[in-house]
Amino acid sequence: MKTVVLKFGGTSVGSIDRIKKVCKIIAFYKKKKNRIVVVSSAMSGVTNDLVNKSKLISNNFDRAEYDALVSTGEQVSCALIAGRLKHNGFKSRSWTSWQLPILTDGPHSSARISSVGIKELNKYIKSGGIPIITGFQGISNDFRITTIGRSGSDATAIMLAKFIKADECIIYTDVDGVYTTDPRQYNKAKKIKKIFYDEMLEMASLGSKVMQPTSVQDAKLNKIDIKVKSSFVAKSGTLITGSKKIFSNQIITGISSTKNDAKITIVGVKDRPGVAASIFRPLSKNLINVDMVVQNISQNGKETDLTFTIKSEDLKKTERLIKKNKSISYKKLSFDKDLSKVSIIGVGMITTPGITYRMFQALALKKINILVISTSEIKISVLISSKNVKKAIAVLHKEFKLD
């Protein structure tokens, strides 16, 4: 008998009608004689409403109370799912994080799951019950409710699959899998049947909204295969795995893009050991995420030009921090906004020469100017004007035969 973990996102349980549909999906797996564990997010919009309420109470709402507040959304959806399953004649009950317990480490709002108590859970599963477990939350060593941050319910499902040694972990969402690129940006995007963890990590970190990077990382570290499927349509999804079996010889797996990027260039910085750290230290302390970084050393070796990218909303704050940074001296500071990063991702590029040339040539033929380049073993990213993103995705999709 297989053990299957089913996770349902906020849109999947976004209304009473949607919850009834989810219960039919659960019943389908149960009737196939599977042992079922269900993890649910809050109904869509509920968590945002709770966050807004906390802001109306205080502009410095206590973090522990914040977690206690926003975690209630999952409790509602789990109770509704369990109630509907019982109405349909199944044995079911809801479980909150402290009842297992799901133990976490780290600060409130960004905790990580360290262990899951499964003794009582296994008894209930073996008795034929369908446990409905709150995602997104856990409990700290001092018995306070914690939340796991964005995509926390995915992380809960993955870690439950690990501790109960599940045969399958299926993430149900509002899309029917991972696509070669965002279908809203390019209508010839194609669903990917199987994708490696590392490729999915890159796509998630570069803008793909199907899964968050931390959840994919958890799956990779714990060797948990994930299926991403839609709860809205009955279609085959995407398998995220580390297995090299039955993979195609496709060189490039997908194309990701970001939006609202900005570029900062500091010209003529006096070069010395630690100068880059001096520039980025204040940004780090102010929680400004630096992405692409390019450094050019002058021929005399005494000066350097440093270019890096950030999100556009952090541009004014970054400018202010650089200008008041007394530990660096430079000749000129310049900024560009309305930029986007377009990236090609694929493990096939490790063993295939000429991928960089093909990407740059394809963009050049469409007169798309490249401002910054960064690479990794399985990724090439370029910074371009946001107005050229759709054109860039289309030409790269065709160049690497993803249509």
MODAGI-V811543 format. One line per field, one symbol per residue. phi: phi as a letter, one per 30 degrees, with the letter a starting at -180 (. if undefined). psi: psi as a letter, one per 40 degrees, with the letter a starting at -180 (. if undefined). burial: # if it has 16 or more other C-alpha atoms within 10 Angstrom, else .. Layout:
phi=???
psi=???
burial=???
//
This chain:
phi=.dcbccccdeddcdaddddddedddddeddddiddcbccbddeejddedddddddddadbdedddeddddddedddddddddddddedjcdaadbcedddccdbcjdeibdbdcabdcedddeddddjdcdccddibabddcicdbccieieddddddddeddchddbbcccbccckcceadeddadcebdddbbdedddeddddckdcdbdeddddedddchcdbccbcdcbdbdccccacdcdhcdcddccabcbcbicbcbbccidddaeiddddddeddddchcdccdbbbccdddicbbcbcbcbdedcddddeddddcdddbbacabbbbbhcbccbcblddddccdiddeddddddddchcdccbbbbbdbabcbcbdedcddddddddedechcd
psi=hihhhhhhidddfeidddddddddddddddeefihhhhhiiiihdddddddddddddiefhhdddddddeeddddddddddddddddeeihiiihideedihiiiiiiefiihdihheddddddddeeihhhhhieiahidffihiieaifddddddddddddefidihhhhaeifahidihdddheeiihhdiiiddddddddeeehediidddddddddefhihhhihedigiiahhhieheifiifhdhdihiiiifiihhhhhfhhhihedddddedddddefhhhbhhhhhhideeeiihhhiiiideedddddddddeheeiiidihiihafiihhiihhddedehiedddddddddddefhhhdihiiadfihiihihdeedddddddddddefe.
burial=..############...######..##.##...###########.##..#...#...........####################....#########.######..######.###...#..##..#############....##################.#.#################...#.#####################.###########...#########....######........#########.#########.#...#...##..#....#...##.........##########.##..#..##.....##...#...#.###########.....#...#..##....#...##....#########.##.#######.##.#.
//
